[in-house]
Amino acid sequence: MSNNNLQNDIDLGNFNPQLQTKLLVHGWRSNEESDTVQNIKNNYLSKRNLNIVTVDYRDIAANNFYFTPAFQIREVGKYIAELIDYLVIAKNASIADFHLIGHSLGSHLAGYAASFTTTGKVGRVTGLDPAILGFEWSGPESRLDHTDAAFVDVIHTAAGSCGFRDPIGHVDFYPNGGILQPGCGSNTCSHGRAHHLFAESILTPLFYSYPSSTWATFVQGEYNRSEMVRMGDAASPDARGLFFLQTNPRSPYAMGPLFGTFGFFWDTLNLLNGK
């Protein structure tokens, strides 16, 4: 698609090049009307003035055979990259102000889009439990990875089942170990929890996470509270490595800071009791 056609296909009348641009990407068998996109969009607009672009590739994502859209999202990524380059060239937007946020299959699509831009490096890509199926053995050029943007942060909530297990960003967050989430009885629920956590993080800075080598060492209290990093929207672009945290089983999910090992195990007991 040529740049000449972009303005005809997309309404850019309200685009303000002086503002940050959040570009939201849904996953498989979803669309821009889903809570995956709408909760994040609405929370952002309730807090500050931004450009919000929602990507709707439902005609591809609706295919019941997963591997068809998994293969086709590369072309969708090229289309989005062309839009970003157009906004940088024709609208004088700064490419550093673009933040792409994708869930599941949309995480890799966002990575493709960021990697295909020709006007510079996108400021940030956030992967919300990037899909593992079809990508677990792929090289960095075929999935989301830390080279796609100046800052890539990833939230893992169904690692090893629906979502990627291995760290693939500059910083990777593993709430509750990144596997089965509190309040979820299935991998599908845990997979979707990533976008709910991110949506809530726009409204609160209380997703405190701490560096550790594994969830097991974190549970044992082997972490440094002074190296806390906020997970989600407020994540520091300087953060690097693996970070762990607990969340509540239902909204509000954020638990705030940990106060010592005893407090950690007390909170764990409450989680197990569903409190």
Phi, psi and omega in degrees: 000135182272157178300331181297332182270346184299316183293333178284328185272335185231134179282108182252015184299327182262007181289128180246109184294349179276349183258160171292152179241122175258123182246115190255132186232122179280178182251201182296140178055040179223185178199179184291346179274355182285162179293340175307317182265314189294321180296318179294314179301310184295321180293320177298312184291339177282345185255321184200169183274121183217162163274127176243123176243122178254127180269127179238102177245042186300328181298332176269313185294337183286349182297124183294336177274102190308320188290342176294304176294328178300325178281324188277345184294339176301318179291324176296320178300321178296322179296316180294320178300322179295321176297314180300314179298322178297317181293327178289316184281310187273333184250001178062030175284154175269128182295336178292342181271002180268130178233113180262130183234117182231146177251136174057241177299328179295338176296315179289324176299316178298321177296317176302310183303314181295322183286339183269355180295148182247355184261007180138188183263127176302145184296315186204143169233131176247122177259122181258100185046066181307136183301139179266326186295122180089354183233350187297331179254009182281151173283167183305330182287348183247016179199176174297135172206172191292347180275355186288336183211170177299328177217125178237118177242144186228136175248120181256122180233349176220048187298127177092347177249281176268330187248166180297136179274315188282152174292133182227001180250184169294322176225136180236126181256135180236079177298132179056032181087352177081010184248255180275122185275145177304136181086356179251137177252008183211160176294326180297316177298315180298321179299317180285341182299332182303315182286332175292319178297316181295318180301317179292327182296339177292331184264341182219142177266018191267014175274074181283127178234159188225143183285137174200165183282326179211168175297322181298316179290326177297315179299327179283000177089013180272078177206160182250112182296335181287347180257026180301142174228139177280134177273146174100214186304322185273011180303136180286132178295350178268354183292141179218140174108199183256134180228145184231153179198163172259154170226162175286158181286348179211165181292138001287134184278329185293136182251352181079195185285155173270143180240074175087165183296319181299317179298324179298311183290329175296316177295323178298319178298318178297321178298315181295331179271002178073023181271000000 
